[in-house]
Amino acid sequence: MLNKVADAAPHRVDAARKIIRSLNANARIIETSHSDVPAGAILNTGLFDFEKAQEHPMWAKELYGFADHVPKTEEYGVKSFVYRARQPFDPSRILALLNGDLPGVIRAKGHFWIATRPEWAAEFSLAGSLSSVKPLGTWWASVPRDRWPDQDGARTYMIEHWSEPWGDRRQEIVFIGADIDWPRLKARLDAALVPEHLAPSPDMLPDLPDAFPVWRRTEAAA
């Protein structure tokens, strides 16, 4: 619901519309000036879909190779930042960070891995105040090479994302919002990584407390 449109200059109303569209392209925008909206238009509508709310046109552009992409919403204060790293996360530290306060972050999505489950790729999604972590499947680095796909496209993808000693394991999460203190957030994410001297390779990972739920193959494939 976009309120007080009669009190705002046209360009500011237009900016608000664009920001809303940048955060949820499928949202139904109801414009009003005195919150004069029928209750039936906003209560029990059944329009909200968490799975759709997690989708976002910026994800692929930010995470998958559109290096020159500049979001049009930056002029309205909505910016995106991508965190990338290869070292594994400490389970307790990253769980506390993802479940804690993320000032300025409205949307977040990406994949990550933790030191106690080197075979698993997990997905983090945040839309507003709702967030989820779920398994995506296994990294190719944990799969015997004789079981790798033969397709050229799959092999090329693996080569492009391969880096020793971790293979294709990597942290890639995009954060979208307004007034995000990116240096501070990045420092917090860096601090959640297991230091290289404690985790030098996939065969030498520390035994750490892990409070994440059990991940099962059937769940990852669902």
C-alpha positions as CSV (number, residue, x, y, z in Angstrom):
1,M,0.0,0.0,0.0
2,L,1.5,3.3,-1.2
3,N,0.1,6.0,1.1
4,K,0.1,9.8,0.9
5,V,0.5,9.9,-2.8
6,A,-1.4,13.2,-3.0
7,D,1.1,14.9,-0.7
8,A,4.2,13.7,-2.6
9,A,5.6,15.2,-5.8
10,P,4.9,13.1,-8.9
11,H,8.6,12.2,-9.3
12,R,8.7,10.9,-5.7
13,V,5.6,8.8,-6.2
14,D,7.2,7.4,-9.4
15,A,10.4,6.6,-7.5
16,A,8.4,4.8,-4.8
17,R,6.7,2.7,-7.5
18,K,10.0,1.8,-9.0
19,I,11.6,0.8,-5.7
20,I,8.6,-1.4,-4.9
21,R,8.8,-3.0,-8.4
22,S,12.5,-3.6,-7.8
23,L,11.8,-5.5,-4.6
24,N,8.8,-7.4,-5.7
25,A,8.0,-7.2,-9.4
26,N,4.6,-9.0,-9.0
27,A,3.3,-6.9,-6.1
28,R,-0.1,-5.3,-6.5
29,I,0.4,-1.6,-5.6
30,I,-2.6,0.2,-4.1
31,E,-2.1,3.9,-4.1
32,T,-4.0,6.0,-1.5
33,S,-3.7,9.3,0.4
34,H,-5.3,8.7,3.7
35,S,-5.0,4.9,4.1
36,D,-8.5,4.7,2.7
37,V,-8.4,1.2,1.4
38,P,-11.1,-1.5,1.8
39,A,-10.1,-4.1,4.3
40,G,-10.8,-6.8,1.8
41,A,-8.2,-5.4,-0.5
42,I,-5.4,-6.1,1.9
43,L,-6.5,-8.8,4.3
44,N,-6.7,-12.5,3.6
45,T,-6.2,-11.9,-0.1
46,G,-4.1,-15.0,-0.6
47,L,-1.8,-13.1,-3.0
48,F,1.4,-13.5,-1.0
49,D,3.5,-16.4,-2.1
50,F,6.8,-16.9,-0.2
51,E,8.4,-18.9,-3.0
52,K,7.6,-16.2,-5.6
53,A,8.7,-13.5,-3.1
54,Q,12.2,-15.1,-3.1
55,E,12.5,-14.7,-6.8
56,H,14.1,-11.6,-8.1
57,P,15.4,-10.3,-11.4
58,M,18.6,-9.1,-9.9
59,W,19.7,-12.6,-8.6
60,A,21.0,-14.0,-11.9
61,K,22.4,-10.7,-13.1
62,E,24.4,-10.2,-9.9
63,L,25.5,-13.8,-9.3
64,Y,25.9,-15.3,-12.7
65,G,28.1,-13.2,-14.8
66,F,26.5,-9.9,-15.7
67,A,29.5,-7.9,-14.4
68,D,28.4,-4.6,-16.0
69,H,24.9,-4.8,-14.7
70,V,24.0,-1.6,-12.9
71,P,20.5,-1.8,-11.2
72,K,18.2,1.1,-12.2
73,T,17.1,1.4,-8.6
74,E,20.4,2.6,-7.3
75,E,19.3,6.2,-8.0
76,Y,16.5,5.6,-5.4
77,G,18.8,4.2,-2.7
78,V,18.2,0.5,-3.4
79,K,21.6,-1.2,-4.0
80,S,22.8,-4.7,-4.2
81,F,26.0,-6.3,-3.0
82,V,27.4,-9.7,-3.6
83,Y,29.5,-11.6,-1.1
84,R,31.9,-14.2,-2.5
85,A,34.4,-16.4,-0.7
86,R,35.8,-19.9,-0.9
87,Q,36.6,-20.8,2.7
88,P,33.8,-22.7,4.5
89,F,31.6,-20.9,7.0
90,D,31.7,-21.8,10.7
91,P,28.2,-23.3,11.2
92,S,27.4,-21.5,14.5
93,R,28.7,-18.1,13.3
94,I,26.9,-18.1,10.0
95,L,23.7,-19.4,11.5
96,A,23.7,-16.6,14.1
97,L,24.4,-14.0,11.4
98,L,21.7,-15.2,9.0
99,N,19.1,-15.4,11.8
100,G,20.2,-12.1,13.3
101,D,19.8,-8.5,12.4
102,L,20.8,-7.4,8.9
103,P,20.4,-3.6,8.9
104,G,19.1,-2.2,5.6
105,V,18.8,-5.7,4.0
106,I,15.4,-6.2,2.4
107,R,16.2,-9.2,0.1
108,A,19.0,-11.7,0.1
109,K,19.6,-14.9,-1.7
110,G,22.4,-17.2,-2.6
111,H,24.3,-20.4,-1.8
112,F,26.8,-21.2,0.8
113,W,28.6,-24.1,2.5
114,I,29.7,-24.9,6.0
115,A,32.8,-26.7,7.3
116,T,30.8,-29.6,8.9
117,R,29.0,-30.5,5.7
118,P,31.5,-30.1,2.9
119,E,29.4,-32.2,0.5
120,W,26.3,-29.9,0.8
121,A,25.4,-26.7,-1.0
122,A,22.8,-24.8,0.9
123,E,20.6,-21.9,-0.1
124,F,19.8,-18.8,2.0
125,S,16.7,-16.7,1.0
126,L,15.4,-13.6,2.7
127,A,12.3,-11.6,1.7
128,G,11.4,-8.9,4.2
129,S,11.2,-10.5,7.6
130,L,10.9,-14.1,6.3
131,S,14.0,-16.2,5.7
132,S,14.9,-19.8,5.0
133,V,17.8,-22.1,4.7
134,K,17.5,-25.3,2.7
135,P,19.8,-27.8,1.0
136,L,20.3,-27.4,-2.7
137,G,22.3,-30.7,-3.3
138,T,25.9,-31.7,-3.4
139,W,28.9,-30.0,-4.8
140,W,30.5,-31.6,-7.8
141,A,33.8,-31.6,-5.8
142,S,32.3,-34.2,-3.5
143,V,31.2,-36.5,-6.4
144,P,33.5,-39.1,-7.9
145,R,34.8,-37.9,-11.2
146,D,33.5,-41.0,-13.0
147,R,30.0,-39.8,-12.1
148,W,30.4,-36.3,-13.5
149,P,28.2,-35.4,-16.5
150,D,29.6,-35.8,-20.0
151,Q,27.8,-32.8,-21.4
152,D,30.1,-30.0,-22.6
153,G,28.0,-27.3,-20.9
154,A,28.2,-29.0,-17.5
155,R,31.9,-29.6,-17.8
156,T,32.5,-26.0,-18.9
157,Y,30.4,-24.7,-15.9
158,M,32.5,-26.8,-13.5
159,I,35.8,-25.6,-14.9
160,E,34.7,-22.0,-14.7
161,H,33.7,-22.3,-11.1
162,W,36.6,-24.6,-10.0
163,S,39.3,-23.4,-7.7
164,E,41.7,-25.6,-5.7
165,P,41.6,-26.8,-3.0
166,W,37.8,-26.4,-2.7
167,G,36.6,-27.3,-6.2
168,D,33.3,-25.7,-6.9
169,R,32.5,-25.1,-3.3
170,R,31.9,-21.4,-2.7
171,Q,30.0,-18.7,-0.9
172,E,27.9,-16.5,-3.2
173,I,25.1,-14.4,-1.6
174,V,23.5,-11.2,-3.0
175,F,22.1,-8.7,-0.5
176,I,19.6,-6.0,-1.7
177,G,18.3,-3.1,0.3
178,A,18.7,0.5,1.3
179,D,21.5,2.1,3.5
180,I,23.3,-1.2,3.8
181,D,26.7,-0.7,5.5
182,W,28.4,-3.1,3.1
183,P,31.9,-2.9,4.6
184,R,30.5,-3.8,8.0
185,L,28.3,-6.6,6.7
186,K,31.2,-8.0,4.6
187,A,33.4,-7.9,7.7
188,R,30.8,-9.8,9.6
189,L,30.6,-12.4,6.9
190,D,34.4,-12.7,6.7
191,A,34.5,-13.2,10.4
192,A,32.1,-16.2,10.0
193,L,34.5,-18.0,7.8
194,V,36.8,-20.7,9.2
195,P,40.4,-19.3,9.0
196,E,42.6,-21.0,6.4
197,H,45.0,-22.3,9.0
198,L,42.1,-24.2,10.7
199,A,40.6,-25.4,7.4
200,P,43.4,-25.7,4.8
201,S,41.7,-28.3,2.6
202,P,38.5,-30.4,2.3
203,D,40.4,-33.3,4.0
204,M,41.4,-31.1,7.0
205,L,38.2,-29.5,8.3
206,P,37.7,-28.8,12.0
207,D,35.0,-30.5,14.0
208,L,32.7,-27.7,15.0
209,P,29.3,-27.4,16.7
210,D,26.5,-27.5,14.0
211,A,23.0,-26.5,14.9
212,F,21.6,-26.6,11.4
213,P,18.7,-29.1,10.8
214,V,19.5,-32.4,9.3
215,W,19.6,-32.2,5.5
216,R,18.4,-35.1,3.5
217,R,18.7,-36.0,-0.2
218,T,15.0,-36.2,-0.8
219,E,14.6,-32.7,0.7
220,A,17.3,-31.3,-1.6
221,A,15.7,-32.9,-4.6
222,A,12.2,-31.6,-3.8
